[in-house]
Amino acid sequence: MKHPDASVLAVWLHEQTAAFAAAAEGPGLDTWVPTCPEWRMRDLVEHVGRAHRWAVELVTSGSKEMPPQPEVTLPATPRERTGWLVEGAERLVEAVERVGPDTPVWSFLGQRTPAFWLRRMLHDTTVHHADAALTAGVGYHPEPALAADTLTEGLELMAAVVEAGINPTLAELRGDGETLAFAPDETGVEGWVVTRTPDGLTWTRGRGDAQVTVAGPMASLLLVFSRRVGPDDAADVRVTGRRPLLDHWLERTAFG
């Protein structure tokens, strides 16, 4: 399956980091983040800024092992924190350009590339942008192509983790042919039909019959898929078919 190239990922990372920073400026740092119930806003901002800097170290070091998390100190003012966040994204893009998007690097799924980590940090930021926006009570409108790639990457990671057997909860997504569909309202965005097999998860892009279908605008589908909004709490999302199958899926998936 073809992924967006590094230049597209870089543009999206800049956009999502700036949007995340703007949403995070409103709530105070001690504000609880409802969609990350163990975190306050300071934890969310620290996580995004630290993750980008950690990925820079991973990409540039050539290490065969996971690098340690860097120590970070949040700047004092919202404007300074915005600059700090944007700087981290810029440093990551520059590191990928300097090393090259296809150079082998470490990952938790075996050898991957800097482009893998650029995409991973992009989609982590995109989902955490939703956390900041929902906490601040502001709009969340990632473009459909970006939201679609975030959902695709989520399925790829889940399938890889299930296959590797490194997460017992995700392993419960194996099944006996049960099918779920995610159907965007946007005509220019392909949907997903996921099949749960005894060996793991498979899926095809497009529209098709499934035992349960979640339909709605792409941004809303991403919020449901990433468990940031429940399917009953999104007014523009429709669920048809075997609802317990969707509930079972959502109870066992974690993202971002």
Rosetta silent file (secondary structure, phi, psi, omega in degrees, C-alpha in Angstrom):
SEQUENCE: MKHPDASVLAVWLHEQTAAFAAAAEGPGLDTWVPTCPEWRMRDLVEHVGRAHRWAVELVTSGSKEMPPQPEVTLPATPRERTGWLVEGAERLVEAVERVGPDTPVWSFLGQRTPAFWLRRMLHDTTVHHADAALTAGVGYHPEPALAADTLTEGLELMAAVVEAGINPTLAELRGDGETLAFAPDETGVEGWVVTRTPDGLTWTRGRGDAQVTVAGPMASLLLVFSRRVGPDDAADVRVTGRRPLLDHWLERTAFG
SCORE:     score description
SCORE:     0.000 S_00000001
   1 L     0.000  126.857 -176.807    0.000    0.000    0.000 S_00000001
   2 L   -76.305  133.300  178.152    1.483    3.330   -1.059 S_00000001
   3 L  -103.133  161.193  173.043    1.974    5.903    1.693 S_00000001
   4 L   -58.086  144.558 -179.024    2.287    9.688    1.347 S_00000001
   5 L   -76.708  171.443 -172.286    5.878   10.640    0.535 S_00000001
   6 H   -61.160  -33.420 -179.283    8.144   12.393    3.012 S_00000001
   7 H   -66.476  -38.095  177.090    7.509   15.849    1.565 S_00000001
   8 H   -68.954  -44.011  178.449    3.759   15.510    2.127 S_00000001
   9 H   -58.751  -39.280 -179.495    4.279   14.102    5.616 S_00000001
  10 H   -64.172  -44.470  178.400    6.533   17.072    6.438 S_00000001
  11 H   -60.600  -46.009 -179.385    3.911   19.616    5.369 S_00000001
  12 H   -64.382  -38.726  179.539    1.250   17.839    7.409 S_00000001
  13 H   -63.559  -43.426  176.486    3.504   17.615   10.460 S_00000001
  14 H   -57.789  -46.174 -177.121    4.128   21.373   10.358 S_00000001
  15 H   -65.069  -45.779 -177.142    0.385   22.020   10.018 S_00000001
  16 H   -71.299  -34.471  177.371   -0.701   19.642   12.773 S_00000001
  17 H   -66.528  -42.651  177.595    1.980   20.782   15.202 S_00000001
  18 H   -64.226  -40.398  179.649    0.972   24.421   14.714 S_00000001
  19 H   -68.151  -40.500  175.463   -2.708   23.516   15.099 S_00000001
  20 H   -59.550  -48.003 -178.591   -1.965   21.469   18.229 S_00000001
  21 H   -60.244  -41.417 -179.773    0.032   24.358   19.700 S_00000001
  22 H   -64.194  -42.838  178.955   -2.756   26.833   18.970 S_00000001
  23 H   -67.063  -35.292 -177.288   -5.380   24.622   20.632 S_00000001
  24 H   -75.433  -14.927 -178.756   -3.109   23.996   23.628 S_00000001
  25 L   -68.131  -28.719 -173.091   -2.577   27.719   24.243 S_00000001
  26 L   -72.263  -59.504 -178.400   -6.096   28.206   25.622 S_00000001
  27 L   -68.390  149.228  173.856   -6.424   25.819   28.591 S_00000001
  28 L   -67.330  160.181 -177.258   -4.073   26.233   31.531 S_00000001
  29 L   -64.958  -21.891  179.368   -1.301   23.687   31.968 S_00000001
  30 L   -90.072    2.715  179.487   -3.083   22.178   34.984 S_00000001
  31 L   -69.724  131.073  176.126   -6.283   21.520   33.018 S_00000001
  32 E   -68.514  144.152  177.460   -7.226   17.845   32.885 S_00000001
  33 L  -100.104  106.146 -172.837   -7.420   16.359   29.378 S_00000001
  34 L   -58.638  -32.649 -177.624  -10.685   14.347   29.303 S_00000001
  35 L   -84.547   -8.387  171.061   -9.579   12.134   26.405 S_00000001
  36 L  -129.711   75.567 -164.621   -6.285   11.308   28.167 S_00000001
  37 L   -60.392  -15.604  178.002   -7.679   11.010   31.709 S_00000001
  38 L   -93.098   -0.389 -174.701   -4.315   10.518   33.420 S_00000001
  39 L  -114.686  145.425  163.247   -2.846   13.650   31.840 S_00000001
  40 E   -96.559  172.621 -177.652   -3.058   17.366   32.397 S_00000001
  41 H   -59.546  -34.458  179.134   -2.396   19.771   29.545 S_00000001
  42 H   -62.418  -36.323  178.666    1.249   20.109   30.597 S_00000001
  43 H   -66.033  -40.036 -179.386    1.678   16.337   30.149 S_00000001
  44 H   -64.973  -46.562 -179.349    0.131   16.479   26.692 S_00000001
  45 H   -65.690  -43.868  177.834    2.340   19.363   25.541 S_00000001
  46 H   -59.219  -42.274 -177.910    5.451   17.770   27.042 S_00000001
  47 H   -60.264  -48.236 -177.181    4.641   14.471   25.332 S_00000001
  48 H   -65.549  -47.545  179.867    4.355   15.982   21.858 S_00000001
  49 H   -63.446  -39.960  178.688    7.450   18.165   22.200 S_00000001
  50 H   -68.305  -41.274 -177.562    9.491   15.342   23.721 S_00000001
  51 H   -61.488  -42.691  178.806    8.350   12.797   21.122 S_00000001
  52 H   -62.114  -42.980 -179.077    9.511   14.950   18.224 S_00000001
  53 H   -69.470  -35.878  175.180   12.914   15.469   19.842 S_00000001
  54 H   -62.236  -42.144  179.395   13.208   11.765   20.669 S_00000001
  55 H   -66.147  -34.194  175.156   12.516   10.940   17.023 S_00000001
  56 H   -59.558  -47.105  179.779   15.244   13.382   15.956 S_00000001
  57 H   -62.381  -42.578 -178.832   17.746   11.503   18.124 S_00000001
  58 H   -62.446  -45.770 -176.815   16.571    8.147   16.817 S_00000001
  59 H   -67.041  -40.563 -172.401   16.840    9.217   13.171 S_00000001
  60 H   -87.125  -22.093 -173.432   20.215   10.903   13.459 S_00000001
  61 H   -81.392  -25.767 -174.439   22.047    8.519   15.822 S_00000001
  62 L    69.354   18.430 -177.528   21.826    5.360   13.770 S_00000001
  63 L   -65.443  144.490  175.113   21.284    3.466   17.021 S_00000001
  64 L   -91.180    0.691  178.923   20.258   -0.188   16.862 S_00000001
  65 L  -127.027  164.456  178.740   18.403    0.224   20.172 S_00000001
  66 L   -66.356  124.738  177.525   15.643    2.491   21.431 S_00000001
  67 L   -72.570  155.220  177.338   17.175    5.813   22.514 S_00000001
  68 L   -68.884  156.832  176.200   16.264    7.199   25.943 S_00000001
  69 L   -70.018  134.137 -179.801   13.602    9.856   26.249 S_00000001
  70 L   -73.878  150.676  171.806   15.171   13.327   26.304 S_00000001
  71 L   -75.640  134.246  178.212   14.776   15.629   29.279 S_00000001
  72 L  -132.951  152.588  174.936   12.622   18.627   28.376 S_00000001
  73 L  -126.757  121.935 -178.430   11.559   21.784   30.178 S_00000001
  74 L   -68.234  133.744  172.158    8.378   23.511   29.094 S_00000001
  75 L   -60.318  160.129 -169.548    8.783   27.211   28.284 S_00000001
  76 L   -76.318  -35.313 -171.903    6.948   29.561   30.630 S_00000001
  77 L  -110.694  156.450  177.632    4.475   31.290   28.312 S_00000001
  78 H   -55.961  -42.247 -178.615    1.967   29.978   25.756 S_00000001
  79 H   -64.449  -41.816  178.126    3.726   31.825   22.929 S_00000001
  80 H   -65.199  -37.221  178.404    7.108   30.370   23.924 S_00000001
  81 H   -66.127  -37.521  176.300    5.573   26.875   24.139 S_00000001
  82 H   -61.036  -46.194  177.886    4.179   27.282   20.635 S_00000001
  83 H   -61.381  -38.652  179.418    7.626   28.168   19.337 S_00000001
  84 H   -64.518  -43.382  179.142    9.140   25.213   21.198 S_00000001
  85 H   -64.993  -47.422 -179.799    6.634   22.781   19.698 S_00000001
  86 H   -61.405  -38.825  178.680    7.069   24.124   16.175 S_00000001
  87 H   -61.050  -40.670  179.363   10.861   23.946   16.567 S_00000001
  88 H   -61.714  -42.805  178.116   10.673   20.247   17.471 S_00000001
  89 H   -64.921  -41.884  179.268    8.690   19.452   14.333 S_00000001
  90 H   -61.862  -41.124  179.793   11.090   21.495   12.196 S_00000001
  91 H   -63.912  -37.210  179.358   14.080   19.658   13.661 S_00000001
  92 H   -67.642  -45.634  178.599   12.510   16.297   12.853 S_00000001
  93 H   -59.266  -44.417  179.489   11.765   17.261    9.252 S_00000001
  94 H   -63.146  -38.688  179.701   15.323   18.553    8.838 S_00000001
  95 H   -64.722  -43.179  179.361   16.752   15.347   10.339 S_00000001
  96 H   -64.672  -41.038  177.989   14.797   13.134    7.933 S_00000001
  97 H   -63.882  -38.281 -176.984   15.891   15.276    4.986 S_00000001
  98 H   -72.293  -43.470 -177.691   19.525   15.131    6.116 S_00000001
  99 H   -79.409  -33.102 -175.147   19.662   11.385    6.789 S_00000001
 100 L   103.734  135.323 -172.781   17.373   10.400    3.930 S_00000001
 101 L   -67.632  -16.627 -172.889   13.852    8.971    4.217 S_00000001
 102 L  -110.674    8.073  179.650   14.887    5.385    3.389 S_00000001
 103 L   -69.423  133.383  179.826   17.935    4.853    5.660 S_00000001
 104 L   -62.969  132.652  176.071   17.446    1.829    7.972 S_00000001
 105 E  -140.183  166.070  179.039   16.757    2.817   11.592 S_00000001
 106 L   -68.150  149.382  165.753   15.483    1.106   14.750 S_00000001
 107 L  -152.269  166.229  179.177   11.784    0.734   15.498 S_00000001
 108 L   -70.555   -7.197  177.554    9.672   -1.251   17.940 S_00000001
 109 L  -113.898   21.214 -176.052    8.604   -3.419   14.988 S_00000001
 110 L    97.133 -170.602 -174.631   12.103   -4.109   13.716 S_00000001
 111 L   -63.706  128.457  175.407   14.108   -2.163   11.188 S_00000001
 112 E  -132.021 -157.101 -176.281   12.215    0.713    9.619 S_00000001
 113 L  -130.353  165.576  173.182   13.149    4.068    8.025 S_00000001
 114 H   -57.015  -34.388  178.251   13.192    7.769    8.991 S_00000001
 115 H   -63.603  -34.251  174.655   10.065    8.189    6.859 S_00000001
 116 H   -58.160  -45.609 -177.682    8.335    5.636    9.112 S_00000001
 117 H   -73.381  -32.038  173.982    9.120    7.812   12.126 S_00000001
 118 H   -62.022  -44.354  178.821    8.112   11.016   10.370 S_00000001
 119 H   -66.733  -41.806  179.555    4.747    9.413    9.626 S_00000001
 120 H   -62.165  -44.583  178.980    4.450    7.989   13.162 S_00000001
 121 H   -68.534  -35.815  175.841    5.140   11.379   14.765 S_00000001
 122 H   -58.615  -50.407 -173.307    2.743   13.074   12.352 S_00000001
 123 H   -75.837  -29.795  170.784   -0.140   10.809   13.263 S_00000001
 124 H   -60.956  -43.885  178.907    0.656   10.863   16.970 S_00000001
 125 H   -66.241  -38.982 -179.707    0.498   14.665   16.745 S_00000001
 126 H   -61.657  -42.981  178.972   -2.719   14.550   14.713 S_00000001
 127 H   -69.902  -39.986  179.095   -4.483   12.468   17.363 S_00000001
 128 H   -72.407  -23.856  169.372   -3.120   14.610   20.206 S_00000001
 129 H   -58.599  -40.293  176.565   -4.275   17.693   18.300 S_00000001
 130 H   -61.987  -42.515  178.214   -7.751   16.222   18.824 S_00000001
 131 H   -57.609  -46.493 -179.145   -7.049   15.892   22.571 S_00000001
 132 H   -66.818  -42.409 -178.432   -6.035   19.560   22.790 S_00000001
 133 H   -65.393  -43.241  179.656   -8.930   20.761   20.635 S_00000001
 134 H   -66.757  -35.382  177.197  -11.544   18.800   22.594 S_00000001
 135 H   -67.372  -40.242 -177.844  -10.095   20.073   25.881 S_00000001
 136 H   -81.490  -13.728 -177.650  -10.094   23.658   24.629 S_00000001
 137 L    72.903   32.979  178.396  -13.543   23.384   23.051 S_00000001
 138 L  -114.940  169.447 -175.585  -12.312   24.422   19.605 S_00000001
 139 L   -69.152  154.799  177.682  -12.808   22.864   16.195 S_00000001
 140 L  -132.320  107.608 -172.076  -10.896   19.862   14.912 S_00000001
 141 L  -137.364   60.604  174.331  -10.762   19.713   11.135 S_00000001
 142 L   -61.960  144.528 -179.328   -7.809   17.746    9.738 S_00000001
 143 L   -62.856  148.688 -173.562   -8.075   17.491    5.986 S_00000001
 144 H   -55.654  -39.048 -178.776   -9.701   14.217    4.869 S_00000001
 145 H   -64.561  -38.782  177.162   -6.572   12.812    3.200 S_00000001
 146 H   -66.884  -48.910 -179.987   -4.551   13.325    6.379 S_00000001
 147 H   -58.952  -37.580  179.371   -7.258   11.865    8.631 S_00000001
 148 H   -65.922  -40.078  179.146   -7.518    8.879    6.280 S_00000001
 149 H   -70.725  -31.242  175.650   -3.789    8.199    6.457 S_00000001
 150 H   -63.276  -43.057  178.386   -3.913    8.479   10.257 S_00000001
 151 H   -66.788  -41.999  178.603   -6.585    5.787   10.348 S_00000001
 152 H   -60.077  -46.735  179.645   -4.664    3.648    7.849 S_00000001
 153 H   -61.954  -36.804  176.967   -1.470    3.902    9.880 S_00000001
 154 H   -60.626  -43.461  177.363   -3.420    2.950   12.993 S_00000001
 155 H   -64.262  -40.723  179.225   -4.652   -0.220   11.296 S_00000001
 156 H   -60.862  -44.735 -179.825   -1.133   -1.008   10.090 S_00000001
 157 H   -65.890  -43.818  179.092    0.295   -0.684   13.595 S_00000001
 158 H   -59.689  -46.010 -178.635   -2.490   -2.740   15.155 S_00000001
 159 H   -62.412  -40.900 -179.470   -2.049   -5.504   12.584 S_00000001
 160 H   -66.844  -40.301  179.974    1.721   -5.556   13.075 S_00000001
 161 H   -68.496  -41.430  177.566    1.426   -5.678   16.862 S_00000001
 162 H   -61.206  -44.545 -179.040   -1.202   -8.434   16.730 S_00000001
 163 H   -63.100  -38.344 -178.921    1.018  -10.446   14.350 S_00000001
 164 H   -77.661  -15.660  178.118    4.038   -9.958   16.604 S_00000001
 165 L    68.435   31.652 -175.815    2.064  -10.977   19.689 S_00000001
 166 L  -100.981    5.616  177.800    3.474   -8.153   21.815 S_00000001
 167 L  -143.042  107.371 -175.620    0.194   -6.848   23.212 S_00000001
 168 H   -60.754  -34.352 -179.140   -2.261   -9.320   24.828 S_00000001
 169 H   -68.470  -46.478  177.652   -5.187   -6.898   24.613 S_00000001
 170 H   -65.001  -28.095  178.652   -4.733   -6.226   20.910 S_00000001
 171 H   -60.931  -24.426  178.793   -4.297   -9.973   20.384 S_00000001
 172 L   -72.546   -3.218  174.251   -7.986  -10.285   21.289 S_00000001
 173 L   -78.327  -11.883  171.756   -8.769   -8.566   17.968 S_00000001
 174 L   -59.050  153.276 -177.437   -8.137  -11.888   16.253 S_00000001
 175 L  -156.218 -159.686 -177.178  -11.398  -13.469   15.171 S_00000001
 176 L  -123.905   39.810  178.005  -13.198  -15.875   12.918 S_00000001
 177 L   100.169    8.491  177.721  -13.956  -13.688    9.936 S_00000001
 178 E   -63.205  145.628 -175.891  -15.875  -10.888   11.629 S_00000001
 179 E  -127.357  140.696  174.986  -15.900   -7.703    9.527 S_00000001
 180 E  -128.746  143.679  176.913  -16.019   -3.994   10.335 S_00000001
 181 E  -124.231  141.945  171.197  -16.223   -1.124    7.852 S_00000001
 182 E  -116.251  116.429 -170.267  -15.291    2.531    8.209 S_00000001
 183 E  -119.431  103.732  179.204  -17.092    4.500    5.508 S_00000001
 184 E   -69.416  146.075  174.852  -16.215    8.190    4.982 S_00000001
 185 L   -69.827  -30.445 -177.155  -18.907   10.540    3.752 S_00000001
 186 L   -66.870  126.421 -175.964  -16.377   12.230    1.467 S_00000001
 187 L   -68.267  -23.890 -178.267  -16.670   10.734   -2.028 S_00000001
 188 L   -87.299    4.731 -178.350  -12.955   11.217   -2.712 S_00000001
 189 L  -117.466  123.934  176.487  -11.823    9.104    0.264 S_00000001
 190 L   -69.177  150.153  174.917  -11.797    5.322    0.139 S_00000001
 191 L   -90.245 -167.816  179.742  -13.201    3.447    3.092 S_00000001
 192 E  -135.466  135.255  169.719  -11.829    0.419    4.943 S_00000001
 193 E  -118.427  113.514 -174.359  -13.265   -3.080    5.373 S_00000001
 194 E  -101.696  135.915  177.015  -11.440   -4.876    8.186 S_00000001
 195 E  -119.000  129.273  178.770  -11.539   -8.648    8.675 S_00000001
 196 E   -96.005  112.724 -176.178  -10.600  -10.283   11.968 S_00000001
 197 E  -111.540  167.811  176.441   -8.981  -13.651   11.246 S_00000001
 198 L   -60.031  -24.923 -178.771   -7.431  -16.300   13.508 S_00000001
 199 L   -92.531  -13.245 -178.723   -4.007  -15.015   12.404 S_00000001
 200 E   146.816 -151.728 -176.157   -4.694  -11.315   12.873 S_00000001
 201 E  -106.055  136.200  169.524   -6.163   -8.331   11.062 S_00000001
 202 E  -129.225  159.182  176.233   -6.513   -7.823    7.337 S_00000001
 203 E  -156.949  159.503  173.646   -8.274   -5.068    5.454 S_00000001
 204 E  -125.163  152.323  175.259   -9.049   -3.723    2.035 S_00000001
 205 E   -90.564  141.084  179.206   -9.587   -0.134    0.943 S_00000001
 206 L   129.728 -169.476  179.619  -12.922    0.753   -0.597 S_00000001
 207 L  -105.769  143.390  179.037  -16.587    0.279    0.126 S_00000001
 208 L  -172.996  167.590  179.310  -18.110   -3.066    0.916 S_00000001
 209 L   -71.611  145.054  176.920  -20.515   -5.010    3.067 S_00000001
 210 L  -150.310  163.038 -179.344  -19.534   -5.661    6.673 S_00000001
 211 L   -71.298  -26.025  172.005  -21.192   -6.960    9.811 S_00000001
 212 E  -144.438  137.770 -178.157  -20.938   -3.497   11.351 S_00000001
 213 E  -126.021  132.690  173.644  -20.325   -0.191    9.556 S_00000001
 214 E  -109.970  119.923 -175.929  -19.281    3.158   11.011 S_00000001
 215 E  -124.435  147.687  177.923  -20.058    6.006    8.610 S_00000001
 216 E   161.860 -179.971  175.105  -19.529    9.740    8.822 S_00000001
 217 L   -58.523  149.032 -173.002  -17.197   12.593    7.894 S_00000001
 218 H   -57.991  -42.752 -179.499  -13.549   11.509    7.846 S_00000001
 219 H   -61.708  -38.141 -179.965  -12.511   13.673   10.818 S_00000001
 220 H   -71.648  -37.912  175.523  -15.329   12.205   12.904 S_00000001
 221 H   -60.180  -39.723  178.827  -14.456    8.646   11.884 S_00000001
 222 H   -64.636  -39.607  179.095  -10.913    9.294   13.076 S_00000001
 223 H   -62.880  -38.812  177.983  -12.169   10.559   16.436 S_00000001
 224 H   -71.600  -46.657 -179.342  -14.210    7.387   16.905 S_00000001
 225 H   -58.039  -40.897 -178.410  -11.444    5.095   15.623 S_00000001
 226 L   -86.490    6.704  175.517   -8.896    6.690   17.981 S_00000001
 227 L    63.026   29.830  175.464  -11.386    6.471   20.872 S_00000001
 228 L   -87.169  -26.398  176.910  -11.422   10.248   21.399 S_00000001
 229 L  -137.128  136.263  176.964  -15.205   10.392   20.921 S_00000001
 230 L   -72.849  152.247 -178.891  -17.684    7.579   21.454 S_00000001
 231 L   -60.407  -25.222  178.380  -19.810    6.553   18.473 S_00000001
 232 L   -85.739  -10.572 -177.122  -22.933    7.709   20.313 S_00000001
 233 L   -99.123   -4.533  178.427  -21.401   11.098   21.131 S_00000001
 234 L  -103.926  109.360 -172.725  -20.642   12.116   17.550 S_00000001
 235 L   -63.256  -25.671 -176.402  -23.828   13.511   16.031 S_00000001
 236 L  -100.044   14.283  177.484  -22.614   13.013   12.457 S_00000001
 237 L  -108.602  135.271  178.677  -21.543    9.362   12.865 S_00000001
 238 E  -119.882  133.433  177.608  -23.903    6.490   12.054 S_00000001
 239 E  -114.275  126.727  176.735  -23.434    2.890   13.181 S_00000001
 240 E  -128.140  146.857  178.177  -25.320    0.096   11.421 S_00000001
 241 E   100.148 -148.195 -171.971  -25.145   -3.645   11.947 S_00000001
 242 L   -79.573   89.985 -177.849  -23.714   -5.607   14.872 S_00000001
 243 H   -59.422  -38.297  178.062  -22.983   -2.930   17.441 S_00000001
 244 H   -58.081  -29.148  177.943  -21.438   -5.381   19.988 S_00000001
 245 H   -66.711  -40.412  175.853  -18.743   -6.161   17.401 S_00000001
 246 H   -66.972  -43.000  179.981  -17.786   -2.470   17.255 S_00000001
 247 H   -60.375  -42.760  178.481  -17.878   -2.183   21.053 S_00000001
 248 H   -60.735  -42.601  178.059  -15.568   -5.173   21.374 S_00000001
 249 H   -60.520  -50.982 -175.134  -13.148   -3.570   18.884 S_00000001
 250 H   -66.728  -31.969  179.891  -13.105   -0.196   20.639 S_00000001
 251 H   -69.654  -17.795 -174.063  -12.632   -1.751   24.082 S_00000001
 252 L  -114.630    4.636 -179.900   -9.446   -3.462   22.897 S_00000001
 253 L  -112.686  142.177  174.732   -7.835   -0.771   20.771 S_00000001
 254 L  -134.864  142.729 -174.682   -5.642    2.072   21.946 S_00000001
 255 L  -147.848  124.621  173.603   -4.170    4.729   19.723 S_00000001
 256 L    70.792    0.000    0.000   -1.831    7.628   20.357 S_00000001
